[in-house]
Amino acid sequence: NTGGTITMSSSLDRLNVTGSVTFNGGSTTGLLTAGQINVSSNFTQSDTTSTSSFSASGTFKVRFTGSTTQAVTMADPGSGTSHFQDLEVANASGGQVNVSGQPQVNGNLSLTTATANLTGSSLTVAGNLSNVASSQITLTSLYLGGSLSLGSPLSSSTWLLLTGTNQTFQGSFGGNV
């Protein structure tokens, strides 16, 4: 790609991806401000043209809905480079989202189905994290800037690193703080 981008700026904007999606074009800073991408397979951010090839803001959400393992890879994660705004894990039975490359979520992360399963290395969430009963979070480390509302405990192997102020917690925590 030589710099292609996508613009989504209305709350009614939707992009349903039934296969894998790769962001490897120009900077999307200021272009992904509202709407939602629904992904049922893998999500990749590469940096052939720009380190900000996926830079969401505003009310923009990515929603993972797969029924098999979905890989999430970001080559340039960070609040000023490529990052999610809001992220939802809503896997069907048998699905899981496996993160690598320490993706950044500048907004909120939610696991909204009992079959949601988030695994992998590290993840940074600047906003709030919530999950429903029976959903699973098994990460090496989770950097959290907002509040934590757990319907199901984090895995005992997950390290929670608190990066905000006046953070509140609801639910049972099974990991390490």
Rosetta silent file (secondary structure, phi, psi, omega in degrees, C-alpha in Angstrom):
SEQUENCE: NTGGTITMSSSLDRLNVTGSVTFNGGSTTGLLTAGQINVSSNFTQSDTTSTSSFSASGTFKVRFTGSTTQAVTMADPGSGTSHFQDLEVANASGGQVNVSGQPQVNGNLSLTTATANLTGSSLTVAGNLSNVASSQITLTSLYLGGSLSLGSPLSSSTWLLLTGTNQTFQGSFGGNV
SCORE:     score description
SCORE:     0.000 S_00000001
   1 L     0.000  147.519 -179.238    0.000    0.000    0.000 S_00000001
   2 L  -115.018   27.299  174.236    1.206    3.512   -0.694 S_00000001
   3 L   122.480   12.650  179.365   -0.792    5.458    1.842 S_00000001
   4 L   -62.477  150.884  179.483   -4.449    4.487    1.552 S_00000001
   5 L  -139.622  172.633  173.479   -6.730    5.300    4.510 S_00000001
   6 L  -129.394  144.216  176.951  -10.317    4.865    5.640 S_00000001
   7 L  -118.190  128.678  174.087  -12.532    7.527    7.192 S_00000001
   8 E  -135.524  112.563 -172.861  -15.311    6.730    9.654 S_00000001
   9 L  -132.317    3.052  178.153  -16.792    9.792   11.354 S_00000001
  10 L  -113.408  144.372  177.691  -20.488    9.058   11.925 S_00000001
  11 L   -62.075  -17.622  178.928  -21.922    6.990   14.767 S_00000001
  12 L   -88.043   -8.780 -179.921  -23.850    5.108   12.053 S_00000001
  13 L   -66.701  130.840  177.645  -20.685    4.053   10.175 S_00000001
  14 E  -137.979  140.364  172.117  -20.133    0.270   10.250 S_00000001
  15 E  -131.233  116.123  179.752  -17.569   -1.966    8.607 S_00000001
  16 E  -102.299  115.748 -177.224  -18.155   -5.716    8.978 S_00000001
  17 E  -107.721  112.457 -178.563  -15.009   -7.724    8.264 S_00000001
  18 L   -88.785  -12.100  175.288  -15.641  -11.449    7.857 S_00000001
  19 L  -116.033 -153.378  177.682  -11.966  -12.222    7.203 S_00000001
  20 L   -82.541  153.897  177.820   -8.744  -10.675    8.454 S_00000001
  21 E  -127.396  135.860  178.526   -8.138   -6.918    8.383 S_00000001
  22 E  -127.286  129.117  174.179   -4.761   -5.188    7.989 S_00000001
  23 E  -106.292  111.870 -173.117   -4.062   -1.482    8.449 S_00000001
  24 L  -143.810   22.090 -176.414   -0.823   -0.726    6.609 S_00000001
  25 L  -105.189 -143.055 -179.699   -1.494    2.570    4.833 S_00000001
  26 L   -74.804  178.022 -179.554   -1.262    6.232    5.697 S_00000001
  27 L   -65.892  135.039  175.057   -2.013    7.824    9.042 S_00000001
  28 L  -104.270   14.295  177.647   -5.628    7.528   10.217 S_00000001
  29 L   -57.781  123.196 -179.033   -5.159   10.162   12.938 S_00000001
  30 L    81.290   -0.498 -178.281   -8.409   12.181   12.991 S_00000001
  31 L  -103.112  -25.976 -179.359  -10.092    9.849   10.441 S_00000001
  32 E  -109.511   79.296 -171.770  -11.494    7.103   12.729 S_00000001
  33 L  -110.561  -15.496  178.946  -13.547    9.219   15.143 S_00000001
  34 L  -157.458  163.515 -179.540  -16.958    7.465   15.285 S_00000001
  35 L    98.630 -166.956 -172.161  -18.598    4.233   14.166 S_00000001
  36 E  -152.553  139.895  169.827  -17.565    0.629   14.553 S_00000001
  37 E  -109.862  125.360  175.372  -15.531   -2.103   12.876 S_00000001
  38 E  -101.966  121.888 -174.356  -16.742   -5.662   13.575 S_00000001
  39 E  -118.922  125.800  179.158  -13.935   -8.193   13.079 S_00000001
  40 L  -107.590    4.741  176.827  -14.481  -11.954   12.978 S_00000001
  41 L  -139.180 -141.374 -172.588  -10.862  -12.928   12.236 S_00000001
  42 L   -81.545  154.702  177.456   -7.384  -11.390   12.690 S_00000001
  43 E  -127.623  123.891 -179.103   -6.479   -7.702   13.145 S_00000001
  44 E  -130.806  134.041  170.074   -3.033   -6.429   12.093 S_00000001
  45 E  -114.417  124.661  177.590   -1.482   -2.963   12.170 S_00000001
  46 L  -120.044  172.359 -173.546    1.749   -2.599   10.176 S_00000001
  47 L  -128.771   35.368  179.318    3.949    0.408    9.507 S_00000001
  48 L   -58.675  -40.519 -177.832    5.070    0.271    5.887 S_00000001
  49 L  -107.537  -40.271 -175.001    3.754    3.806    5.307 S_00000001
  50 L  -148.819  140.827  174.723    2.867    5.215    8.750 S_00000001
  51 L   -73.851   -9.998  178.118    3.293    4.271   12.410 S_00000001
  52 L  -110.427   36.866 -177.455   -0.245    5.700   12.877 S_00000001
  53 L   -68.628  -15.719  169.531   -1.930    3.463   10.298 S_00000001
  54 L  -138.315   96.081 -174.320   -4.601    2.642   12.902 S_00000001
  55 E  -130.967   84.029 -175.717   -5.154    5.618   15.197 S_00000001
  56 E   -85.461  155.192  178.876   -8.757    5.695   16.451 S_00000001
  57 L  -152.890 -174.647  176.650  -10.281    8.411   18.654 S_00000001
  58 L    65.641 -121.892 -179.579  -13.602    9.884   19.799 S_00000001
  59 L  -111.412   16.173 -176.652  -16.294    7.194   20.078 S_00000001
  60 L   -67.035  136.558 -177.867  -14.772    4.772   17.555 S_00000001
  61 E  -130.779  141.043  167.719  -15.014    1.085   18.542 S_00000001
  62 E  -109.813  131.533 -177.009  -13.499   -2.171   17.308 S_00000001
  63 E  -123.175  120.582  178.216  -15.579   -5.237   18.190 S_00000001
  64 E   -93.630  126.528 -171.862  -14.156   -8.784   17.972 S_00000001
  65 L  -130.468   17.167 -173.382  -16.844  -11.389   17.250 S_00000001
  66 L   -71.034  162.695  176.995  -15.000  -14.498   16.043 S_00000001
  67 L  -111.822    6.389  172.413  -15.711  -18.120   16.896 S_00000001
  68 L  -130.836 -178.505  179.575  -12.047  -19.197   16.543 S_00000001
  69 E   -66.595  129.287  177.392   -8.790  -17.672   17.798 S_00000001
  70 E  -111.283  123.970  178.501   -8.330  -14.094   16.565 S_00000001
  71 E   -90.839  134.589  175.922   -4.798  -12.668   16.547 S_00000001
  72 E  -119.822  116.346 -177.087   -4.352   -8.962   17.298 S_00000001
  73 E  -129.167  129.870  175.032   -0.954   -7.559   16.358 S_00000001
  74 E  -124.147  122.632  179.601    0.221   -3.946   16.442 S_00000001
  75 L   -74.251  -30.091 -174.220    3.666   -3.053   15.112 S_00000001
  76 L  -132.936   62.520 -176.763    3.586    0.469   16.605 S_00000001
  77 E   -73.605  143.459  175.900    1.380    0.516   19.718 S_00000001
  78 L   162.216  159.108 -177.606    1.074    3.701   21.730 S_00000001
  79 L   -66.877  -25.833  179.734   -1.236    6.568   22.575 S_00000001
  80 L  -101.917   -1.724  178.502    0.451    8.799   19.950 S_00000001
  81 L  -118.162 -122.574 -179.071    0.916    6.147   17.266 S_00000001
  82 E   -91.589  135.419 -176.165   -1.406    3.212   16.489 S_00000001
  83 E  -166.569  160.246  170.868   -4.084    2.335   19.047 S_00000001
  84 E   -84.920  156.568  166.629   -7.702    1.402   19.626 S_00000001
  85 L   -92.063  -78.374  173.364  -10.134    3.900   21.102 S_00000001
  86 E  -109.300  142.593 -176.675  -12.792    1.564   22.540 S_00000001
  87 E  -130.688  130.761  178.179  -12.403   -2.196   22.257 S_00000001
  88 E  -124.025  131.392  174.821  -15.072   -4.852   22.778 S_00000001
  89 E  -106.824  113.175 -176.344  -14.478   -8.606   22.945 S_00000001
  90 L  -132.962   49.491 -176.123  -17.763  -10.383   22.147 S_00000001
  91 L   -62.033  146.308  169.577  -16.570  -13.790   20.962 S_00000001
  92 L   -77.149  169.324 -179.853  -18.931  -16.568   20.094 S_00000001
  93 L   -52.497  131.827  178.867  -18.438  -19.927   21.792 S_00000001
  94 L    90.593   -9.329 -178.385  -14.957  -21.302   21.106 S_00000001
  95 L   -92.192  155.832  172.139  -13.494  -17.927   20.148 S_00000001
  96 E  -152.365  155.346  176.031  -10.719  -15.994   21.795 S_00000001
  97 E  -110.563  121.132 -177.754   -8.737  -12.820   21.116 S_00000001
  98 E  -112.052  114.280 -177.005   -4.971  -13.248   21.480 S_00000001
  99 E   -95.550  145.764  172.501   -3.003   -9.971   21.679 S_00000001
 100 E  -144.117  156.632 -179.807    0.691   -9.480   20.927 S_00000001
 101 L    83.432   13.844 -179.685    2.886   -6.418   20.627 S_00000001
 102 L    48.640   64.998  176.913    1.291   -4.697   23.696 S_00000001
 103 L   -57.669  153.330  179.606   -1.659   -2.954   21.992 S_00000001
 104 E  -110.730  132.799  171.880   -2.902    0.314   23.461 S_00000001
 105 E  -114.176  110.261 -177.890   -6.588    1.056   24.167 S_00000001
 106 L   -75.460  -22.235  179.157   -6.984    4.812   24.707 S_00000001
 107 L  -106.628 -125.395 -173.962  -10.622    4.426   25.798 S_00000001
 108 L  -109.363  152.437  174.903  -12.448    1.489   27.393 S_00000001
 109 E  -118.897  129.547  176.887  -12.157   -2.290   27.106 S_00000001
 110 E  -135.919  139.211  171.091  -15.202   -4.505   27.653 S_00000001
 111 E  -106.701  114.079 -165.563  -15.810   -8.238   27.456 S_00000001
 112 L  -110.964   -0.391  176.435  -19.546   -8.456   26.833 S_00000001
 113 L  -125.736  152.836 -179.390  -20.372  -12.133   26.355 S_00000001
 114 L   -64.111  -20.092 -179.554  -19.958  -15.073   28.749 S_00000001
 115 L   -96.276    2.598  179.894  -17.840  -16.794   26.080 S_00000001
 116 L   -65.197  136.821 -175.830  -15.463  -13.800   25.625 S_00000001
 117 E  -143.041  115.487 -179.547  -11.838  -14.804   26.116 S_00000001
 118 E  -113.888  120.464 -176.640   -8.895  -12.340   26.017 S_00000001
 119 E  -132.127  172.166  171.662   -5.387  -13.857   26.135 S_00000001
 120 E   125.356 -154.421 -175.281   -1.812  -13.019   25.253 S_00000001
 121 E   -80.828 -119.269 -175.585    1.032  -10.776   26.283 S_00000001
 122 E  -104.772  154.191  178.775    0.534   -7.263   27.599 S_00000001
 123 E  -144.228  136.821  176.628   -2.263   -4.762   27.044 S_00000001
 124 E  -110.257  126.397  178.559   -2.535   -1.108   28.042 S_00000001
 125 E  -122.906  113.218 -179.449   -6.008    0.318   28.765 S_00000001
 126 L   -75.493  -29.890 -178.370   -6.112    4.057   29.507 S_00000001
 127 L   -96.309 -140.493 -175.842   -9.839    3.972   30.368 S_00000001
 128 L   -95.462  156.413  175.265  -12.057    1.483   32.161 S_00000001
 129 E  -125.512  132.996  174.711  -12.187   -2.308   31.945 S_00000001
 130 E  -140.490  150.711  174.479  -15.318   -4.391   32.489 S_00000001
 131 E  -145.585  159.426  179.900  -16.270   -7.987   31.892 S_00000001
 132 L   -97.810  165.127  179.082  -19.322  -10.185   32.416 S_00000001
 133 L   -55.200  140.561  178.004  -19.560  -13.421   34.410 S_00000001
 134 L    77.417   -9.357  174.326  -17.775  -16.414   32.843 S_00000001
 135 L   -73.495  161.319 -173.506  -15.686  -14.273   30.457 S_00000001
 136 E  -129.579  136.619  172.814  -11.916  -14.776   30.751 S_00000001
 137 E  -126.353  114.452  179.617   -8.910  -12.435   30.839 S_00000001
 138 E  -131.395   91.888 -179.602   -5.515  -14.179   30.832 S_00000001
 139 E  -122.187  156.799  173.827   -2.704  -11.734   30.027 S_00000001
 140 E   -64.713  -46.691  177.330    0.918  -11.514   31.119 S_00000001
 141 E  -150.045  148.747  179.830    0.300   -7.931   32.234 S_00000001
 142 E  -131.621  115.013  177.222   -2.520   -5.416   32.103 S_00000001
 143 E   -93.673  120.432 -173.043   -1.776   -1.710   32.509 S_00000001
 144 E  -124.245  125.825  179.094   -4.974    0.021   33.651 S_00000001
 145 L   -99.524  -15.795 -176.360   -5.581    3.760   33.910 S_00000001
 146 L  -114.566 -151.681 -177.993   -9.302    3.686   34.778 S_00000001
 147 L   -87.910  160.144 -178.725  -11.733    1.694   36.869 S_00000001
 148 E  -124.136  122.628  177.747  -12.116   -2.076   36.976 S_00000001
 149 E  -126.474  104.985 -172.283  -15.534   -3.765   37.092 S_00000001
 150 E  -105.632  122.156  169.842  -15.221   -7.546   37.111 S_00000001
 151 L   -89.516  -17.937  178.958  -18.080   -9.970   36.621 S_00000001
 152 L  -142.538  137.977 -175.825  -15.450  -12.722   36.446 S_00000001
 153 L   -65.773  154.284  171.028  -11.971  -12.620   38.073 S_00000001
 154 L   -68.947  156.788  176.290   -8.782  -12.042   36.111 S_00000001
 155 L   -60.259  147.119  179.752   -6.529  -15.060   35.682 S_00000001
 156 L   -65.945  -15.672  179.318   -4.204  -15.673   38.629 S_00000001
 157 L   -90.935   -3.804 -178.104   -1.247  -15.350   36.237 S_00000001
 158 L   -85.269  128.596  172.768   -2.194  -11.797   35.145 S_00000001
 159 E   -91.449  125.753  177.392   -0.222   -8.874   36.600 S_00000001
 160 E  -102.855  120.176  179.031   -2.361   -5.735   37.011 S_00000001
 161 E  -111.845  117.435 -175.302   -0.371   -2.494   36.942 S_00000001
 162 E   -86.596  125.025 -175.701   -2.352    0.547   38.064 S_00000001
 163 L  -118.814   -1.249 -177.631   -1.449    3.721   36.170 S_00000001
 164 L  -105.049 -170.236  175.647   -4.305    6.099   37.087 S_00000001
 165 L  -123.426  151.153  179.594   -5.456    8.001   40.144 S_00000001
 166 L    52.270   43.852 -179.038   -8.571    7.415   42.269 S_00000001
 167 L   -79.711  142.094  178.658   -9.212    4.064   40.581 S_00000001
 168 L  -115.250  151.506 -178.017  -12.168    1.964   41.745 S_00000001
 169 E  -131.835  135.521  173.796  -12.578   -1.803   41.687 S_00000001
 170 E  -129.513  135.956  177.100  -15.666   -3.979   41.752 S_00000001
 171 L   105.320 -177.594 -176.975  -15.618   -7.764   41.777 S_00000001
 172 L   -96.073  129.179  179.753  -13.150  -10.474   42.660 S_00000001
 173 L  -106.758  125.476 -177.577   -9.569  -10.114   41.469 S_00000001
 174 L  -104.407   -3.942 -175.237   -7.558  -13.315   41.034 S_00000001
 175 L   -95.166 -157.466 -178.205   -4.291  -11.905   39.681 S_00000001
 176 E  -110.722  135.686  179.217   -1.287  -10.028   41.045 S_00000001
 177 L  -110.907    0.000    0.000   -1.294   -6.272   41.756 S_00000001
